Amino acid sequence: MARPAIRSRVSRTGRLARAGAALGLLVALTPSRPWAQAEAPQLLSTTGGGGRQPWKNLAELQKAAAAGNPAACLQLGLCYETGNEVKPDYAQALTLYEQAAAGGVAEAIYRLGKLHQDGLGVEPDPYQARDLYEVAAWANVPLAQYNLGAMLVSARGGHRDYVEGLAWLILASRNHVAAAGERQVRDHLADQPQVIAAAEQRADELSRAVAARKGAKPPWPLAASTPDLSAPPASVVPVVKPVLPPAKIEPPKIDLPPPLVFSPPAPPETTKP
């Protein structure tokens, strides 16, 4: 069954095109028990990444970004987003992330998703955020895998899909990001083992497909003709990964309501004659 097209928006800068359907493999399993509508997942507000800073100072970083270095664009965008060494400027961060994404930096696509989710420098758009997280998740960005899974199980930015959502959370856990989120969803689905089993099988499929795309440049800009990311790439294009300074990672959370519990109605009262 074909996956419905993903709703999307155009970013404030006009360079993000409408995103199309990215996956066509999964037929969503609908739990037999009704669930209450979830609140938006608490997404990460970290810079992500790790490693050693290759630029001696802000001036060198700005010069490298102005020359079009994708890794420098990502790093400088993080500075503008977090207010590190510069005055916070979300619009500038958005532009720099888009430049980094065009250079093949998947982490920048994740950061764009975060800006669209939180409405920083652009109107809040969970649909666009989910599209961006999905592209970054297929490029094996663990935080994007977690946020995509959180949005799927919480029905944010599209339909609710416990199987696909839990599968991405499993991948995030394997990448050492927020195993507590996976456990929380498993607890919610404890009385539906068939859904958990399907998610585990799907996670193995996703893991193999993501591994097959290792080194491939993420599709950019997003467009209606975005190819099926689950298929192995025709040719693998090496991408220079950015080197970022260490950052603190806040444990993300999923805010799901407990399943509804229905009690049998009390028998009607009877009056004695």
TITIDO-170246 format. One record per residue (C-alpha): residue in one letter; chain; residue number from 1; x, y, z. Coordinates in pm, whole numbers, plus 50000, padded with zeros to 5 digits. Example, Ala and Ser with C-alpha at 12.3 -4.5 7.8 and 13.67 -1.06 7.14 Angstrom:
! TITIDO-170246
{site a A 1 {51230 49550 50780}}
{site s A 2 {51367 49894 50714}}
! end
This chain:
! TITIDO-170246
{site m A 1 {50000 50000 50000}}
{site a A 2 {50145 50334 49897}}
{site r A 3 {50244 50568 50172}}
{site p A 4 {50046 50895 50172}}
{site a A 5 {50235 51206 50070}}
{site i A 6 {50386 51402 50354}}
{site r A 7 {50254 51748 50406}}
{site s A 8 {50520 52012 50400}}
{site r A 9 {50579 52384 50405}}
{site v A 10 {50819 52623 50236}}
{site s A 11 {51073 52784 50466}}
{site r A 12 {51088 53156 50528}}
{site t A 13 {51389 53192 50299}}
{site g A 14 {51205 53023 50014}}
{site r A 15 {51473 52761 49952}}
{site l A 16 {51295 52463 50106}}
{site a A 17 {51064 52301 49852}}
{site r A 18 {50762 52093 49941}}
{site a A 19 {50870 51752 50067}}
{site g A 20 {50722 51439 49914}}
{site a A 21 {50678 51088 50035}}
{site a A 22 {51014 50941 50140}}
{site l A 23 {50925 50584 50231}}
{site g A 24 {50686 50334 50076}}
{site l A 25 {50761 50015 50260}}
{site l A 26 {50549 50024 50572}}
{site v A 27 {50178 49964 50616}}
{site a A 28 {50099 50116 50952}}
{site l A 29 {49960 49890 51220}}
{site t A 30 {49673 50049 51408}}
{site p A 31 {49649 49934 51769}}
{site s A 32 {49319 49777 51862}}
{site r A 33 {49295 49988 52174}}
{site p A 34 {49212 50362 52139}}
{site w A 35 {49478 50605 52261}}
{site a A 36 {49444 50966 52360}}
{site q A 37 {49606 51232 52142}}
{site a A 38 {49966 51286 52250}}
{site e A 39 {50133 51615 52315}}
{site a A 40 {50430 51722 52104}}
{site p A 41 {50746 51530 52190}}
{site q A 42 {51004 51721 52388}}
{site l A 43 {51271 51756 52124}}
{site l A 44 {51637 51803 52174}}
{site s A 45 {51787 52145 52222}}
{site t A 46 {52150 52034 52197}}
{site t A 47 {52414 52116 51944}}
{site g A 48 {52499 51753 51876}}
{site g A 49 {52818 51628 51721}}
{site g A 50 {53157 51581 51882}}
{site g A 51 {53527 51604 51816}}
{site r A 52 {53790 51881 51803}}
{site q A 53 {53736 52236 51684}}
{site p A 54 {53944 52284 51366}}
{site w A 55 {53919 52666 51367}}
{site k A 56 {54129 52874 51603}}
{site n A 57 {53876 53154 51651}}
{site l A 58 {53546 53297 51534}}
{site a A 59 {53710 53504 51259}}
{site e A 60 {53861 53193 51101}}
{site l A 61 {53528 53012 51126}}
{site q A 62 {53343 53301 50961}}
{site k A 63 {53601 53316 50684}}
{site a A 64 {53567 52943 50617}}
{site a A 65 {53187 52966 50614}}
{site a A 66 {53197 53262 50375}}
{site a A 67 {53416 53051 50145}}
{site g A 68 {53142 52788 50137}}
{site n A 69 {53295 52524 50366}}
{site p A 70 {52991 52307 50460}}
{site a A 71 {53132 52204 50798}}
{site a A 72 {53209 52568 50881}}
{site c A 73 {52856 52668 50780}}
{site l A 74 {52717 52411 51020}}
{site q A 75 {52944 52519 51304}}
{site l A 76 {52876 52890 51252}}
{site g A 77 {52504 52815 51230}}
{site l A 78 {52527 52645 51569}}
{site c A 79 {52695 52957 51705}}
{site y A 80 {52409 53176 51584}}
{site e A 81 {52145 52930 51707}}
{site t A 82 {52292 52891 52056}}
{site g A 83 {52442 53239 52099}}
{site n A 84 {52793 53100 52135}}
{site e A 85 {53042 53386 52072}}
{site v A 86 {52782 53576 51868}}
{site k A 87 {52443 53731 51925}}
{site p A 88 {52167 53472 51864}}
{site d A 89 {52026 53505 51513}}
{site y A 90 {51796 53221 51409}}
{site a A 91 {51742 53354 51058}}
{site q A 92 {52119 53355 51002}}
{site a A 93 {52143 53005 51150}}
{site l A 94 {51872 52888 50910}}
{site t A 95 {52062 53025 50609}}
{site l A 96 {52390 52868 50720}}
{site y A 97 {52226 52531 50784}}
{site e A 98 {52076 52536 50437}}
{site q A 99 {52420 52607 50290}}
{site a A 100 {52567 52319 50490}}
{site a A 101 {52282 52089 50383}}
{site a A 102 {52350 52175 50020}}
{site g A 103 {52709 52066 50084}}
{site g A 104 {52597 51723 50204}}
{site v A 105 {52607 51774 50583}}
{site a A 106 {52325 51563 50724}}
{site e A 107 {52357 51716 51072}}
{site a A 108 {52256 52050 50921}}
{site i A 109 {51934 51895 50791}}
{site y A 110 {51859 51775 51143}}
{site r A 111 {51921 52126 51280}}
{site l A 112 {51685 52271 51017}}
{site g A 113 {51422 52028 51137}}
{site k A 114 {51476 52151 51491}}
{site l A 115 {51430 52515 51388}}
{site h A 116 {51107 52430 51204}}
{site q A 117 {50980 52227 51497}}
{site d A 118 {51048 52503 51749}}
{site g A 119 {50958 52794 51520}}
{site l A 120 {51298 52963 51546}}
{site g A 121 {51368 53197 51254}}
{site v A 122 {51072 53048 51070}}
{site e A 123 {50705 52975 51137}}
{site p A 124 {50655 52657 51344}}
{site d A 125 {50591 52368 51106}}
{site p A 126 {50590 52014 51248}}
{site y A 127 {50521 51871 50901}}
{site q A 128 {50834 52025 50754}}
{site a A 129 {51028 51930 51067}}
{site r A 130 {50925 51567 51032}}
{site d A 131 {51027 51564 50665}}
{site l A 132 {51369 51705 50753}}
{site y A 133 {51419 51465 51043}}
{site e A 134 {51338 51176 50811}}
{site v A 135 {51607 51273 50558}}
{site a A 136 {51864 51317 50836}}
{site a A 137 {51757 50992 51001}}
{site w A 138 {51826 50800 50679}}
{site a A 139 {52172 50964 50679}}
{site n A 140 {52226 50801 51021}}
{site v A 141 {52201 51110 51241}}
{site p A 142 {52101 50956 51578}}
{site l A 143 {51922 51264 51714}}
{site a A 144 {51714 51284 51396}}
{site q A 145 {51629 50915 51429}}
{site y A 146 {51507 50976 51782}}
{site n A 147 {51307 51288 51698}}
{site l A 148 {51149 51120 51394}}
{site g A 149 {51047 50823 51607}}
{site a A 150 {50910 51055 51877}}
{site m A 151 {50699 51245 51625}}
{site l A 152 {50568 50925 51465}}
{site v A 153 {50450 50770 51792}}
{site s A 154 {50306 51106 51905}}
{site a A 155 {50123 51181 51577}}
{site r A 156 {50306 51510 51530}}
{site g A 157 {50353 51639 51175}}
{site g A 158 {50147 51357 51028}}
{site h A 159 {49968 51034 51110}}
{site r A 160 {50055 50821 51412}}
{site d A 161 {50262 50511 51335}}
{site y A 162 {50375 50304 51632}}
{site v A 163 {50561 50045 51424}}
{site e A 164 {50773 50290 51223}}
{site g A 165 {50813 50523 51520}}
{site l A 166 {50934 50254 51760}}
{site a A 167 {51163 50118 51488}}
{site w A 168 {51342 50453 51457}}
{site l A 169 {51363 50481 51836}}
{site i A 170 {51529 50139 51842}}
{site l A 171 {51786 50262 51590}}
{site a A 172 {51848 50573 51801}}
{site s A 173 {51905 50352 52105}}
{site r A 174 {52153 50142 51909}}
{site n A 175 {52331 50469 51832}}
{site h A 176 {52343 50545 52206}}
{site v A 177 {52073 50812 52208}}
{site a A 178 {51790 50806 52461}}
{site a A 179 {51722 50439 52522}}
{site a A 180 {51465 50554 52778}}
{site g A 181 {51241 50675 52495}}
{site e A 182 {51236 50329 52338}}
{site r A 183 {51155 50169 52673}}
{site q A 184 {50872 50413 52734}}
{site v A 185 {50703 50329 52405}}
{site r A 186 {50755 49957 52465}}
{site d A 187 {50581 49997 52801}}
{site h A 188 {50287 50167 52632}}
{site l A 189 {50260 49881 52383}}
{site a A 190 {50315 49603 52636}}
{site d A 191 {49971 49454 52573}}
{site q A 192 {50027 49456 52195}}
{site p A 193 {50328 49228 52140}}
{site q A 194 {50250 49196 51770}}
{site v A 195 {50315 49570 51724}}
{site i A 196 {50645 49549 51914}}
{site a A 197 {50752 49246 51710}}
{site a A 198 {50671 49427 51386}}
{site a A 199 {50870 49731 51502}}
{site e A 200 {51172 49514 51588}}
{site q A 201 {51161 49355 51244}}
{site r A 202 {51125 49697 51083}}
{site a A 203 {51421 49828 51285}}
{site d A 204 {51642 49554 51142}}
{site e A 205 {51526 49648 50790}}
{site l A 206 {51597 50015 50856}}
{site s A 207 {51939 49935 50999}}
{site r A 208 {52042 49746 50686}}
{site a A 209 {51902 50014 50454}}
{site v A 210 {52075 50297 50645}}
{site a A 211 {52404 50104 50637}}
{site a A 212 {52368 50060 50260}}
{site r A 213 {52347 50438 50220}}
{site k A 214 {52662 50506 50423}}
{site g A 215 {52857 50790 50263}}
{site a A 216 {52575 50888 50025}}
{site k A 217 {52490 51256 50001}}
{site p A 218 {52146 51327 50149}}
{site p A 219 {51893 51453 49892}}
{site w A 220 {51879 51833 49892}}
{site p A 221 {51679 52043 49847}}
{site l A 222 {51371 51850 49947}}
{site a A 223 {51133 51812 49658}}
{site a A 224 {50826 51617 49557}}
{site s A 225 {51052 51389 49352}}
{site t A 226 {51263 51286 49651}}
{site p A 227 {51365 50923 49588}}
{site d A 228 {51279 50633 49815}}
{site l A 229 {51548 50662 50081}}
{site s A 230 {51504 50301 50186}}
{site a A 231 {51660 50182 49858}}
{site p A 232 {52040 50151 49830}}
{site p A 233 {52192 50448 49641}}
{site a A 234 {52295 50397 49281}}
{site s A 235 {52633 50551 49356}}
{site v A 236 {52790 50639 49687}}
{site v A 237 {52935 50988 49703}}
{site p A 238 {53186 51047 49985}}
{site v A 239 {53080 51329 50216}}
{site v A 240 {53321 51514 50442}}
{site k A 241 {53177 51496 50792}}
{site p A 242 {53203 51813 51000}}
{site v A 243 {53427 51820 51306}}
{site l A 244 {53244 51979 51597}}
{site p A 245 {53337 52053 51957}}
{site p A 246 {53194 51828 52229}}
{site a A 247 {52843 51921 52337}}
{site k A 248 {52624 51825 52628}}
{site i A 249 {52330 51610 52527}}
{site e A 250 {52008 51651 52721}}
{site p A 251 {51813 51326 52753}}
{site p A 252 {51512 51369 52527}}
{site k A 253 {51169 51258 52641}}
{site i A 254 {50851 51131 52482}}
{site d A 255 {50531 51260 52634}}
{site l A 256 {50276 50992 52556}}
{site p A 257 {49954 50948 52750}}
{site p A 258 {49881 50609 52904}}
{site p A 259 {49632 50389 52719}}
{site l A 260 {49271 50444 52806}}
{site v A 261 {49130 50193 53052}}
{site f A 262 {48763 50117 53023}}
{site s A 263 {48567 49980 53319}}
{site p A 264 {48232 49801 53277}}
{site p A 265 {47938 50025 53355}}
{site a A 266 {47783 49989 53699}}
{site p A 267 {47450 49803 53703}}
{site p A 268 {47147 50030 53721}}
{site e A 269 {46993 50087 54058}}
{site t A 270 {46667 49907 54122}}
{site t A 271 {46391 50023 54351}}
{site k A 272 {46213 49785 54579}}
{site p A 273 {45836 49763 54536}}
! end
